[in-house]
């Protein structure tokens, strides 16, 4: 196995950089990561698209730092279920947004594809369910290319 291959414990959240939010007014930031790659638990590459919906608090995401954070995951062996939870936890910790929604579309492997979603607005995630725009709605990001 490649010496550069690491497990999920070595995901480095210190690569994430927070910038001061330039506005006190409410607004939404959407970030698309169209070529997300990591190593599945079998050591084979997995591919996905990640979509972030971010309502900033006092901090915003520095996009170059996010890119470096994502690049490190190319050599990480992890299941996508664990990975979306780690990314969520680390983004919440670093940026402390009013809201964070992550949608992960995993490319088909063996004829099966997966779609994972986490939203800080969900009561089960400690949210207040104040936005509720996710109720009964599918995430459609196809028009953001």
N, C-alpha and C positions, 0 to 999 in steps of 0.2 A: 504494500500500500504506500502511496505517496507520503513523504515526510511532512508535506505541507498540510495534509488533511487533519482537521481538528474536529472535536465534538462540540456540541452546543454550549458547554460550560465556558468555552473560550471566546464567545461572542463579546466583543469589546464595546460597551456603550460609551466609553470615553471619547470615541470618535465623533459622537454627536455633539454639535455645537449649537448653543442657543444664542440668538440675537435679541436685543430689546425690541418689543413690539412698537412700531412707529405710530400706532394709533390707539386711542382709547375707545374708539367706536367698534361695534361688533362687525365682523366680516368673516368670510369663509375662504380658506385656502384649500385647493384641491391639487394633489400631487399624484402623478401617474409614473409608475416604475414599470415600463413595458417589457424589459428584458431581464427579469429577476431570475437568477440561477443559484442553486445550492445543491448539495449532495444528499440524496435520499438515504434512508437507513441502509439500503443495500450498497451504498457507495457509488451509485450511478447518478449522473446529473439529472436534476429535475428543473423544470422551467415553469415560470408563472408570471402573471402580471399582478402588481400590487397597486391598489388605489387608496390613497389617504385623503380623508376629509377632516380638516383641522380647523377648529374655531380657537384662535389664539387667546391666551390670557395675557400675561406680561411678557411672554417670550414667543419668538417665531423660529421656524426651522431654517438653519443655514443649509442651503441645498447642496453645496459642494461637500459639506460634512456628511450629509445624508447619503450622497453618492459613495463616499469612502466607506461608510458604515455598511452599505449594501454590497459593495465589492468584496469586503472581507468574508461575506457569507458564501462565496463561491467555493470555498474549501472547507465548509462546515458540514459535517454529517448530522442530519437532524430530520425528524419527521415534520411535515408541514403543519400538523396540528400543534406541535410544540413550538415550532418556529413563529407562527402568527402570534402566539401568546407571549413569547419572549420579546418580539418586536413591539407589541402593544405595551407591555410592562415597561420597557426601556424608554419608549417615546413619552409615555405618561410621566415617568420619573424625571426625565430631562426637561421636558417642555411644559409640563403642568397645564395643558390646554383646558379650555372650558368644555371642549368636546373633541374626541378623536374617534374616527370610524376607520377601520381597516377592512378592505375587501381583497381577498386573494383568490385569483382564478388560476388554478393549477392546470397545466397542459395535460392532455390525455396520456396515460401510460397504461399499456395493456388493455386499451379500449375503454378505460374509465378516467373521467376527469372529476375534479373536485372544486368546490366553491366554498370558501370559508369567510366568515364575517365576524368582527368584534366591534362593538360600539359602546363607548363609555357612557352613553345616555341610557343604556339598559339598566333597569333596576337591579338585575342580577349581577351587574358589574359595579354597583354602587352609585349608579346614576339616578337622576330624578325623573327620567322619562319626560322631560320638558319639551323636547323637540318633536318626538313621535313621527317624524317624517319617514321613518323606516317601517312603520306599521303597514303591512299589506302591500309593500312595494318591493320590486326587484331592483337591484342596482344595475343601471344601464350606462356603461362607460364607453360604448362603441363610438360615440360621436366626439370623443375627446382626443382622437388621434391627431 
